[in-house]
Amino acid sequence: MSTLMKNTIVAKPLTKADFAPYGTVIEPYDKDEQTPENSYHINKGYACRHHAIAEAKLDGGNVGMSIFRAKKRDFPIRLSVMEYHPFGTQAFFSMNAQDYVVVVAPAGTPPQSADDLTVFYAKSHQGVQYDANVWHHPLLALGHDSDFLVIDRINSEGKNCYELDIDGWQVQIELAPE
C-alpha cells in the first residue's frame, strides 16, 4: 500500500521505556541496567542470571504456564478485538524465534478509536508482560504459525477476560519502511 489510510497504524520498535505504561519487556538487562543484585553469574560461571525482569501478579488462582499456538498474520494486519484481564498479569514469549506485533491501549476505560492504540514490533528475543487491566490485541505472529509460552492466572473464580470488538474500526497495521 503506497499511502497510509486514516486507520493505518505503523508499528514502532518495542522498547522498555515506550512499553512501560502497559507492562514489562522481557529481555536481558542492558549493560547500563545491570547491577550485582539483578545480573550475576551462576552454575559455576556457565550462566548469567538476569534476575526478576518481570513478576507475575494475580488476584486469586494460580500462576500457570501454557502454550498458545498462533496463526501467522500477513501485512497489512487487520485488527479485530481488544481484551483485558482484571485479575492478573499475562506474559508472552515466542518459542519459535519469530518476531511478532503487540497492540496495546491504557488500562481502564476501553479504547474508543484507533487513536487510543499503540503498536509495537517485537523482536524474537523479546517477551512482553501486560499489567492487569491493560487492553491488548490477541497474538499477532509473523513469518509462520508460532508457539508462545504464556504465563498467566489460571484455576480461579471470576471472569478474567473481557473483550471489545473493534472490527468495525477498520484498523490495520503496517511496518515502517526500512
MDTraj code that builds the backbone (N, CA, C; nanometers):
import mdtraj as md
import numpy as np

residues = "MET SER THR LEU MET LYS ASN THR ILE VAL ALA LYS PRO LEU THR LYS ALA ASP PHE ALA PRO TYR GLY THR VAL ILE GLU PRO TYR ASP LYS ASP GLU GLN THR PRO GLU ASN SER TYR HIS ILE ASN LYS GLY TYR ALA CYS ARG HIS HIS ALA ILE ALA GLU ALA LYS LEU ASP GLY GLY ASN VAL GLY MET SER ILE PHE ARG ALA LYS LYS ARG ASP PHE PRO ILE ARG LEU SER VAL MET GLU TYR HIS PRO PHE GLY THR GLN ALA PHE PHE SER MET ASN ALA GLN ASP TYR VAL VAL VAL VAL ALA PRO ALA GLY THR PRO PRO GLN SER ALA ASP ASP LEU THR VAL PHE TYR ALA LYS SER HIS GLN GLY VAL GLN TYR ASP ALA ASN VAL TRP HIS HIS PRO LEU LEU ALA LEU GLY HIS ASP SER ASP PHE LEU VAL ILE ASP ARG ILE ASN SER GLU GLY LYS ASN CYS TYR GLU LEU ASP ILE ASP GLY TRP GLN VAL GLN ILE GLU LEU ALA PRO GLU".split()
xyz = np.array([
    [0.0849, -0.1163, 0.0000],
    [0.0000, 0.0000, 0.0000],
    [0.0900, 0.1233, 0.0000],
    [0.0715, 0.2104, -0.0956],
    [0.1635, 0.3223, -0.1103],
    [0.1277, 0.4414, -0.0223],
    [0.0012, 0.4570, 0.0133],
    [-0.0369, 0.5668, 0.1012],
    [-0.0955, 0.5108, 0.2297],
    [-0.0807, 0.5862, 0.3357],
    [-0.1347, 0.5434, 0.4639],
    [-0.2807, 0.5863, 0.4740],
    [-0.3666, 0.4927, 0.5070],
    [-0.5069, 0.5236, 0.5284],
    [-0.5226, 0.5870, 0.6659],
    [-0.6369, 0.6497, 0.6902],
    [-0.6632, 0.7121, 0.8197],
    [-0.6528, 0.6120, 0.9334],
    [-0.6936, 0.4882, 0.9112],
    [-0.6938, 0.3878, 1.0157],
    [-0.5784, 0.2894, 1.0040],
    [-0.4665, 0.3363, 0.9521],
    [-0.3457, 0.2546, 0.9478],
    [-0.2509, 0.3028, 1.0566],
    [-0.2029, 0.2081, 1.1366],
    [-0.1061, 0.2404, 1.2412],
    [0.0251, 0.1728, 1.2053],
    [0.1339, 0.2473, 1.2118],
    [0.2651, 0.1922, 1.1823],
    [0.3276, 0.1435, 1.3132],
    [0.3710, 0.0182, 1.3135],
    [0.4331, -0.0408, 1.4329],
    [0.5698, 0.0216, 1.4567],
    [0.5971, 0.0535, 1.5832],
    [0.7282, 0.1074, 1.6187],
    [0.8047, 0.0015, 1.6966],
    [0.9365, 0.0120, 1.7008],
    [1.0158, -0.0887, 1.7727],
    [0.9760, -0.0955, 1.9206],
    [0.9728, -0.2167, 1.9734],
    [0.9410, -0.2388, 2.1144],
    [1.0617, -0.2019, 2.1996],
    [1.0430, -0.1051, 2.2904],
    [1.1484, -0.0679, 2.3848],
    [1.0902, -0.0717, 2.5261],
    [1.1775, -0.0910, 2.6228],
    [1.1334, -0.0954, 2.7627],
    [1.0662, 0.0351, 2.8031],
    [1.1246, 0.1463, 2.7653],
    [1.0709, 0.2768, 2.8058],
    [0.9334, 0.3025, 2.7446],
    [0.9187, 0.2772, 2.6153],
    [0.7908, 0.3035, 2.5488],
    [0.6808, 0.2091, 2.5953],
    [0.7176, 0.0855, 2.6326],
    [0.6177, -0.0139, 2.6734],
    [0.5825, -0.0038, 2.8227],
    [0.6611, 0.0683, 2.9015],
    [0.6436, 0.0742, 3.0473],
    [0.5015, 0.1087, 3.0930],
    [0.4272, 0.1966, 3.0262],
    [0.2907, 0.2242, 3.0730],
    [0.1963, 0.1036, 3.0641],
    [0.2359, 0.0009, 2.9891],
    [0.1496, -0.1151, 2.9649],
    [0.1982, -0.2416, 3.0351],
    [0.3234, -0.2435, 3.0746],
    [0.3800, -0.3632, 3.1361],
    [0.5314, -0.3649, 3.1241],
    [0.5852, -0.4850, 3.1015],
    [0.7301, -0.5055, 3.1031],
    [0.7753, -0.5760, 2.9761],
    [0.8866, -0.5298, 2.9201],
    [0.9522, -0.6033, 2.8118],
    [1.0445, -0.7050, 2.8782],
    [1.0314, -0.8295, 2.8365],
    [1.1115, -0.9369, 2.8942],
    [1.2301, -0.9632, 2.8022],
    [1.3456, -0.9131, 2.8443],
    [1.4711, -0.9334, 2.7728],
    [1.5834, -0.9082, 2.8725],
    [1.7036, -0.9563, 2.8445],
    [1.8141, -0.9358, 2.9394],
    [1.8354, -0.7871, 2.9682],
    [1.8850, -0.7598, 3.0866],
    [1.9185, -0.6229, 3.1216],
    [2.0318, -0.5730, 3.0327],
    [2.0212, -0.4473, 2.9881],
    [2.1312, -0.3841, 2.9156],
    [2.2473, -0.3642, 3.0114],
    [2.3670, -0.3448, 2.9571],
    [2.4864, -0.3239, 3.0407],
    [2.4649, -0.2128, 3.1432],
    [2.4018, -0.1018, 3.1008],
    [2.3832, 0.0097, 3.1940],
    [2.2738, -0.0166, 3.2973],
    [2.1924, -0.1189, 3.2791],
    [2.0888, -0.1554, 3.3763],
    [2.1372, -0.2608, 3.4761],
    [2.2470, -0.3286, 3.4441],
    [2.2926, -0.4391, 3.5267],
    [2.3514, -0.3911, 3.6588],
    [2.3125, -0.4642, 3.7663],
    [2.3677, -0.4408, 3.8995],
    [2.4048, -0.5780, 3.9560],
    [2.4818, -0.5810, 4.0636],
    [2.5112, -0.7113, 4.1260],
    [2.3856, -0.7834, 4.1768],
    [2.2789, -0.7090, 4.2022],
    [2.1548, -0.7694, 4.2506],
    [2.0689, -0.8275, 4.1388],
    [2.0786, -0.7729, 4.0160],
    [1.9898, -0.8209, 3.9095],
    [2.0589, -0.9007, 3.7987],
    [2.1908, -0.9034, 3.7965],
    [2.2645, -0.9777, 3.6936],
    [2.3901, -1.0373, 3.7565],
    [2.3913, -1.1690, 3.7675],
    [2.5066, -1.2318, 3.8322],
    [2.5267, -1.3723, 3.7773],
    [2.6517, -1.4171, 3.7873],
    [2.6872, -1.5480, 3.7333],
    [2.6445, -1.6592, 3.8291],
    [2.5958, -1.7687, 3.7694],
    [2.5527, -1.8871, 3.8438],
    [2.6078, -2.0106, 3.7728],
    [2.5830, -2.1246, 3.8277],
    [2.6242, -2.2514, 3.7649],
    [2.7737, -2.2545, 3.7332],
    [2.8527, -2.2160, 3.8349],
    [2.9988, -2.2160, 3.8229],
    [3.0476, -2.1305, 3.7063],
    [2.9749, -2.0218, 3.6789],
    [3.0160, -1.9277, 3.5759],
    [2.9668, -1.9600, 3.4360],
    [2.8897, -2.0650, 3.4196],
    [2.8420, -2.1034, 3.2871],
    [2.7117, -2.0352, 3.2476],
    [2.6550, -1.9568, 3.3358],
    [2.5321, -1.8843, 3.3037],
    [2.5307, -1.7522, 3.3794],
    [2.4639, -1.6556, 3.3217],
    [2.4407, -1.5278, 3.3890],
    [2.2909, -1.5156, 3.4104],
    [2.2509, -1.4980, 3.5358],
    [2.1094, -1.4840, 3.5682],
    [2.0711, -1.3370, 3.5611],
    [1.9736, -1.3066, 3.4775],
    [1.9125, -1.1742, 3.4715],
    [1.7867, -1.1864, 3.5558],
    [1.7985, -1.1473, 3.6816],
    [1.7024, -1.1792, 3.7863],
    [1.5816, -1.0856, 3.7888],
    [1.4628, -1.1454, 3.8030],
    [1.3382, -1.0725, 3.8301],
    [1.3098, -0.9617, 3.7282],
    [1.3191, -0.9942, 3.6015],
    [1.2872, -0.8973, 3.4960],
    [1.1395, -0.8595, 3.5032],
    [1.0551, -0.9584, 3.5265],
    [0.9119, -0.9358, 3.5420],
    [0.8620, -1.0272, 3.6528],
    [0.7531, -0.9868, 3.7153],
    [0.6955, -1.0665, 3.8230],
    [0.5480, -1.0896, 3.7932],
    [0.5064, -1.2166, 3.7856],
    [0.3654, -1.2472, 3.7644],
    [0.2870, -1.2033, 3.8866],
    [0.1792, -1.1305, 3.8641],
    [0.0936, -1.0846, 3.9733],
    [-0.0475, -1.1311, 3.9453],
    [-0.1173, -1.1774, 4.0503],
    [-0.2535, -1.2244, 4.0312],
    [-0.3360, -1.2072, 4.1559],
    [-0.4663, -1.1996, 4.1335],
    [-0.5634, -1.1898, 4.2405],
    [-0.6415, -1.3211, 4.2396],
    [-0.6040, -1.4144, 4.3273],
    [-0.6666, -1.5461, 4.3307],
    [-0.6110, -1.6359, 4.2227],
    [-0.6393, -1.7651, 4.2335],
    [-0.5936, -1.8596, 4.1331],
    [-0.4467, -1.8932, 4.1475],
    [-0.3926, -1.9515, 4.0437],
    [-0.2524, -1.9934, 4.0403],
    [-0.1852, -1.9322, 3.9182],
    [-0.0533, -1.9298, 3.9225],
    [0.0235, -1.8909, 3.8031],
    [0.0375, -2.0166, 3.7181],
    [-0.0038, -2.0071, 3.5937],
    [0.0064, -2.1207, 3.5018],
    [0.0970, -2.0884, 3.3853],
    [0.1547, -2.1937, 3.3278],
    [0.2338, -2.1800, 3.2055],
    [0.1630, -2.2601, 3.0973],
    [0.1308, -2.1937, 2.9884],
    [0.0594, -2.2562, 2.8776],
    [0.1341, -2.2272, 2.7492],
    [0.0981, -2.2972, 2.6445],
    [0.1498, -2.2676, 2.5113],
    [0.0310, -2.2290, 2.4245],
    [0.0390, -2.1110, 2.3649],
    [-0.0615, -2.0660, 2.2690],
    [-0.0003, -2.0839, 2.1306],
    [-0.0683, -2.1506, 2.0420],
    [-0.0236, -2.1671, 1.9032],
    [-0.0973, -2.0642, 1.8190],
    [-0.0246, -1.9615, 1.7739],
    [-0.0836, -1.8504, 1.6993],
    [-0.0611, -1.8679, 1.5501],
    [-0.1668, -1.8436, 1.4730],
    [-0.1550, -1.8478, 1.3272],
    [-0.0864, -1.7213, 1.2788],
    [-0.0032, -1.7359, 1.1771],
    [0.0717, -1.6205, 1.1251],
    [-0.0223, -1.5192, 1.0624],
    [0.0199, -1.3951, 1.0682],
    [-0.0535, -1.2844, 1.0070],
    [0.0347, -1.2233, 0.8994],
    [-0.0291, -1.1736, 0.7956],
    [0.0406, -1.1053, 0.6875],
    [0.0037, -0.9574, 0.6885],
    [0.0982, -0.8726, 0.6489],
    [0.0726, -0.7292, 0.6419],
    [-0.0031, -0.6958, 0.5151],
    [-0.0952, -0.5990, 0.5201],
    [-0.1354, -0.5277, 0.6405],
    [-0.2206, -0.6185, 0.7306],
    [-0.1982, -0.6097, 0.8604],
    [-0.2728, -0.6891, 0.9575],
    [-0.3963, -0.6100, 0.9995],
    [-0.5116, -0.6704, 0.9851],
    [-0.6367, -0.6058, 1.0263],
    [-0.6674, -0.6440, 1.1707],
    [-0.6934, -0.5455, 1.2536],
    [-0.7228, -0.5699, 1.3945],
    [-0.8707, -0.6026, 1.4129],
    [-0.8997, -0.6874, 1.5127],
    [-1.0372, -0.7338, 1.5292],
    [-1.0929, -0.7180, 1.6703],
    [-1.0101, -0.7343, 1.7717],
    [-1.0625, -0.7349, 1.9088],
    [-0.9530, -0.6901, 2.0055],
    [-0.9939, -0.6189, 2.1084],
    [-0.9040, -0.5862, 2.2189],
    [-0.9594, -0.6575, 2.3416],
    [-0.8703, -0.6911, 2.4340],
    [-0.9127, -0.7615, 2.5546],
    [-0.8298, -0.7139, 2.6730],
    [-0.8817, -0.7414, 2.7934],
    [-0.8032, -0.7153, 2.9143],
    [-0.8371, -0.8212, 3.0181],
    [-0.7479, -0.8351, 3.1165],
    [-0.7599, -0.9350, 3.2224],
    [-0.7504, -0.8627, 3.3571],
    [-0.8614, -0.8542, 3.4331],
    [-0.8606, -0.7769, 3.5564],
    [-0.7885, -0.8427, 3.6743],
    [-0.7680, -0.9745, 3.6698],
    [-0.7162, -1.0433, 3.7882],
    [-0.5696, -1.0833, 3.7808],
    [-0.4964, -1.0334, 3.6821],
    [-0.3550, -1.0677, 3.6813],
    [-0.2828, -1.0248, 3.5562],
    [-0.1507, -1.0360, 3.5643],
    [-0.0641, -1.0080, 3.4506],
    [-0.0726, -1.1231, 3.3503],
    [-0.0229, -1.0984, 3.2313],
    [-0.0174, -1.2014, 3.1280],
    [0.1094, -1.1789, 3.0467],
    [0.1962, -1.2823, 3.0436],
    [0.3251, -1.2703, 2.9748],
    [0.3294, -1.3621, 2.8536],
    [0.3979, -1.3173, 2.7474],
    [0.4124, -1.3920, 2.6228],
    [0.5582, -1.3925, 2.5805],
    [0.6055, -1.5074, 2.5357],
    [0.7412, -1.5166, 2.4830],
    [0.7414, -1.6153, 2.3669],
    [0.7917, -1.5729, 2.2510],
    [0.7967, -1.6590, 2.1331],
    [0.8879, -1.7785, 2.1568],
    [0.8378, -1.8968, 2.1280],
    [0.9179, -2.0184, 2.1417],
    [0.9818, -2.0594, 2.0089],
    [0.9487, -1.9878, 1.9001],
    [0.9969, -2.0233, 1.7671],
    [1.0901, -1.9194, 1.7071],
    [1.1442, -1.8324, 1.7899],
    [1.2358, -1.7281, 1.7426],
    [1.1737, -1.6481, 1.6281],
    [1.0472, -1.6104, 1.6467],
    [0.9756, -1.5315, 1.5467],
    [0.9428, -1.3942, 1.6019],
    [0.9530, -1.2932, 1.5172],
    [0.9076, -1.1598, 1.5520],
    [0.7551, -1.1601, 1.5568],
    [0.6984, -1.0610, 1.6255],
    [0.5528, -1.0511, 1.6360],
    [0.5138, -0.9067, 1.6617],
    [0.3835, -0.8793, 1.6562],
    [0.3324, -0.7447, 1.6744],
    [0.2510, -0.7407, 1.8032],
    [0.2656, -0.6308, 1.8784],
    [0.1961, -0.6091, 2.0051],
    [0.1116, -0.4824, 1.9913],
    [-0.0180, -0.4935, 2.0218],
    [-0.1088, -0.3797, 2.0170],
    [-0.1658, -0.3595, 2.1568],
    [-0.1537, -0.2381, 2.2108],
    [-0.1982, -0.2100, 2.3473],
    [-0.2756, -0.0785, 2.3536],
    [-0.3511, -0.0655, 2.4624],
    [-0.4172, 0.0593, 2.4986],
    [-0.4119, 0.0673, 2.6511],
    [-0.4171, 0.1871, 2.7065],
    [-0.4036, 0.2011, 2.8522],
    [-0.5091, 0.1226, 2.9301],
    [-0.4715, 0.0842, 3.0512],
    [-0.5643, 0.0185, 3.1430],
    [-0.6789, 0.1143, 3.1743],
    [-0.7935, 0.0559, 3.2041],
    [-0.9074, 0.1380, 3.2447],
    [-1.0116, 0.1491, 3.1365],
    [-1.0486, 0.2703, 3.1038],
    [-1.1539, 0.2957, 3.0061],
    [-1.1230, 0.2253, 2.8747],
    [-1.2213, 0.1554, 2.8171],
    [-1.1963, 0.0872, 2.6899],
    [-1.1502, 0.1854, 2.5819],
    [-1.0629, 0.1408, 2.4931],
    [-1.0222, 0.2279, 2.3823],
    [-1.1458, 0.2660, 2.2998],
    [-1.1458, 0.3885, 2.2517],
    [-1.2610, 0.4403, 2.1779],
    [-1.2397, 0.4427, 2.0264],
    [-1.1128, 0.4453, 1.9841],
    [-1.0822, 0.4527, 1.8409],
    [-0.9377, 0.4096, 1.8200],
    [-0.8968, 0.4074, 1.6945],
    [-0.7591, 0.3730, 1.6595],
    [-0.6601, 0.4678, 1.7261],
    [-0.7020, 0.5901, 1.7571],
    [-0.6138, 0.6881, 1.8209],
    [-0.5702, 0.6442, 1.9601],
    [-0.6453, 0.5537, 2.0226],
    [-0.6128, 0.5067, 2.1581],
    [-0.5164, 0.3888, 2.1576],
    [-0.4819, 0.3378, 2.0408],
    [-0.3980, 0.2182, 2.0303],
    [-0.2523, 0.2544, 2.0051],
    [-0.1620, 0.1751, 2.0632],
    [-0.0190, 0.1866, 2.0365],
    [0.0276, 0.0510, 1.9863],
    [0.1095, 0.0512, 1.8820],
    [0.1523, -0.0734, 1.8184],
    [0.3040, -0.0821, 1.8203],
    [0.3533, -0.2006, 1.8653],
    [0.4963, -0.2251, 1.8732],
    [0.5336, -0.3457, 1.7881],
    [0.6551, -0.3405, 1.7324],
    [0.7130, -0.4536, 1.6619],
    [0.8118, -0.5189, 1.7582],
    [0.7799, -0.6412, 1.8012],
    [0.8643, -0.7127, 1.8968],
    [0.9575, -0.8079, 1.8233],
    [1.0834, -0.8018, 1.8561],
    [1.1817, -0.8952, 1.8011],
    [1.1683, -1.0302, 1.8699],
    [1.2182, -1.1326, 1.8056],
    [1.2027, -1.2700, 1.8543],
    [1.2608, -1.2927, 1.9928],
    [1.3598, -1.2135, 2.0331],
    [1.4241, -1.2312, 2.1639],
    [1.3546, -1.1522, 2.2751],
    [1.2452, -1.0834, 2.2415],
    [1.1747, -1.0020, 2.3390],
    [1.0410, -1.0669, 2.3756],
    [1.0132, -1.0719, 2.5037],
    [0.8812, -1.1107, 2.5506],
    [0.8124, -0.9875, 2.6059],
    [0.6824, -0.9995, 2.6291],
    [0.6088, -0.8904, 2.6920],
    [0.5248, -0.9457, 2.8062],
    [0.5087, -0.8644, 2.9082],
    [0.4133, -0.8957, 3.0136],
    [0.3206, -0.7764, 3.0281],
    [0.1905, -0.7997, 3.0012],
    [0.0901, -0.6952, 3.0183],
    [0.0541, -0.6852, 3.1654],
    [0.0437, -0.5637, 3.2164],
    [-0.0083, -0.5434, 3.3508],
    [-0.1571, -0.5788, 3.3510],
    [-0.2108, -0.6109, 3.4690],
    [-0.3543, -0.6347, 3.4811],
    [-0.4296, -0.5123, 3.4295],
    [-0.5418, -0.5365, 3.3644],
    [-0.6325, -0.4326, 3.3129],
    [-0.5825, -0.3592, 3.1887],
    [-0.4642, -0.3920, 3.1371],
    [-0.4159, -0.3281, 3.0147],
    [-0.4859, -0.3920, 2.8949],
    [-0.5431, -0.3086, 2.8118],
    [-0.6082, -0.3561, 2.6893],
    [-0.5014, -0.4009, 2.5907],
    [-0.5233, -0.5153, 2.5248],
    [-0.4278, -0.5649, 2.4255],
    [-0.4992, -0.6513, 2.3226],
    [-0.4419, -0.6563, 2.2053],
    [-0.4942, -0.7407, 2.0983],
    [-0.4390, -0.8810, 2.1184],
    [-0.5144, -0.9852, 2.0819],
    [-0.4572, -1.1207, 2.0861],
    [-0.3318, -1.1298, 1.9983],
    [-0.2579, -1.2383, 2.0153],
    [-0.1289, -1.2579, 1.9486],
    [-0.1340, -1.2316, 1.7979],
    [-0.0300, -1.1640, 1.7509],
    [-0.0130, -1.1345, 1.6087],
    [0.1238, -1.1878, 1.5654],
    [0.1278, -1.3163, 1.5340],
    [0.2518, -1.3841, 1.4955],
    [0.2890, -1.3490, 1.3520],
    [0.4179, -1.3347, 1.3271],
    [0.4688, -1.3041, 1.1929],
    [0.5522, -1.4203, 1.1409],
    [0.5664, -1.4285, 1.0101],
    [0.6568, -1.5273, 0.9498],
    [0.5932, -1.6620, 0.9265],
    [0.5493, -1.7255, 1.0341],
    [0.4798, -1.8545, 1.0249],
    [0.4044, -1.8782, 1.1547],
    [0.3182, -1.9804, 1.1565],
    [0.2481, -2.0147, 1.2797],
    [0.3531, -2.0303, 1.3893],
    [0.3241, -1.9779, 1.5087],
    [0.4248, -1.9744, 1.6144],
    [0.3655, -2.0130, 1.7495],
    [0.4470, -2.0795, 1.8281],
    [0.4108, -2.1123, 1.9652],
    [0.4650, -2.0035, 2.0577],
    [0.3843, -1.9681, 2.1568],
    [0.4228, -1.8706, 2.2575],
    [0.4053, -1.9331, 2.3948],
    [0.5068, -1.9193, 2.4797],
    [0.4931, -1.9544, 2.6193],
    [0.4143, -1.8415, 2.6843],
    [0.3058, -1.8778, 2.7525],
    [0.2192, -1.7792, 2.8161],
    [0.2152, -1.8084, 2.9657],
    [0.2402, -1.7057, 3.0448],
    [0.2360, -1.7183, 3.1906],
    [0.1283, -1.6234, 3.2402],
    [0.0220, -1.6836, 3.2985],
    [-0.0886, -1.6014, 3.3454],
    [-0.1690, -1.6739, 3.4525],
    [-0.2758, -1.6124, 3.4969],
    [-0.3615, -1.6643, 3.6040],
    [-0.4504, -1.7754, 3.5502],
    [-0.4562, -1.8858, 3.6242],
    [-0.5434, -1.9977, 3.5893],
    [-0.6162, -2.0460, 3.7146],
    [-0.7151, -2.1315, 3.6956],
    [-0.7817, -2.2031, 3.8054],
    [-0.8384, -2.1124, 3.9134],
    [-0.9297, -2.0245, 3.8786],
    [-0.9886, -1.9415, 3.9828],
    [-1.1270, -1.8937, 3.9418],
    [-1.1947, -1.8373, 4.0381],
    [-1.3285, -1.7825, 4.0168],
    [-1.3190, -1.6456, 3.9513],
    [-1.4283, -1.6042, 3.8916],
    [-1.4372, -1.4707, 3.8344],
    [-1.3949, -1.4658, 3.6893],
    [-1.4647, -1.3844, 3.6145],
    [-1.4328, -1.3663, 3.4722],
    [-1.3040, -1.2860, 3.4606],
    [-1.2055, -1.3432, 3.3897],
    [-1.0758, -1.2774, 3.3795],
    [-1.0404, -1.2396, 3.2366],
    [-1.1371, -1.2353, 3.1482],
    [-1.1105, -1.1896, 3.0114],
    [-1.2327, -1.1163, 2.9594],
    [-1.2133, -0.9887, 2.9317],
    [-1.3190, -0.9061, 2.8747],
    [-1.2726, -0.8625, 2.7364],
    [-1.3630, -0.8679, 2.6393],
    [-1.3284, -0.8354, 2.5009],
    [-1.4092, -0.7171, 2.4498],
    [-1.3473, -0.6448, 2.3568],
    [-1.4110, -0.5337, 2.2883],
    [-1.3903, -0.5559, 2.1382],
    [-1.4985, -0.5717, 2.0634],
    [-1.4907, -0.5926, 1.9187],
    [-1.4546, -0.4595, 1.8521],
    [-1.3434, -0.4564, 1.7794],
    [-1.3020, -0.3340, 1.7093],
    [-1.2966, -0.3552, 1.5586],
    [-1.3525, -0.4646, 1.5127],
    [-1.3505, -0.4946, 1.3695],
    [-1.4085, -0.3790, 1.2876],
    [-1.5122, -0.3158, 1.3383],
    [-1.5766, -0.2053, 1.2682],
    [-1.4895, -0.0812, 1.2558],
    [-1.3830, -0.0721, 1.3353],
    [-1.2937, 0.0429, 1.3250],
    [-1.2101, 0.0393, 1.1975],
    [-1.2007, -0.0776, 1.1370],
    [-1.1208, -0.0972, 1.0148],
    [-0.9779, -0.0453, 1.0324],
    [-0.9131, -0.0940, 1.1376],
    [-0.7753, -0.0562, 1.1682],
    [-0.6820, -0.1622, 1.1138],
    [-0.5757, -0.1192, 1.0504],
    [-0.4741, -0.2129, 1.0041],
    [-0.3373, -0.1653, 1.0474],
    [-0.2466, -0.2644, 1.0562],
    [-0.1094, -0.2391, 1.0994],
    [-0.0149, -0.2554, 0.9811],
    [0.0787, -0.1643, 0.9709],
    [0.1857, -0.1715, 0.8711],
    [0.3185, -0.1579, 0.9432],
    [0.4251, -0.2030, 0.8772],
    [0.5604, -0.1815, 0.9287],
    [0.6171, -0.0551, 0.8697],
    [0.7028, 0.0106, 0.9457],
    [0.7722, 0.1288, 0.8949],
    [0.8684, 0.0841, 0.7853],
    [0.8820, 0.1631, 0.6793],
    [0.9797, 0.1277, 0.5762],
    [1.1200, 0.1261, 0.6352],
    [1.2012, 0.0324, 0.5884],
    [1.3382, 0.0201, 0.6439],
    [1.4325, 0.1133, 0.5745],
])
top = md.Topology()
chain = top.add_chain()
for i, resn in enumerate(residues, 1):
    res = top.add_residue(resn, chain, resSeq=i)
    for name in ("N", "CA", "C"):
        top.add_atom(name, md.element.get_by_symbol(name[0]), res)
traj = md.Trajectory(xyz[None], top)
